[in-house]
Amino acid sequence: MNAYETAKPDGYSLADMQQKSLLDNRKDKYRTQATALKLALTNAIDAG
């Protein structure tokens, strides 16, 4: 048994784990962009 087999939840394949990782990374990227956009809008409104 290797480290991957020990770490993976039952019923998940390596492909499932990689897919989830990709989706999580994409979500983080969009969340970061949305936060930056919100900050820029707030600053623009404050500047009037």
Protein Blocks (a to p, Z undefined) as FASTA:
>chain_A
ZZklmmpcghiafklmmmmmmmmmmmmmmmmmmmmmmmmmmmmmmnZZ
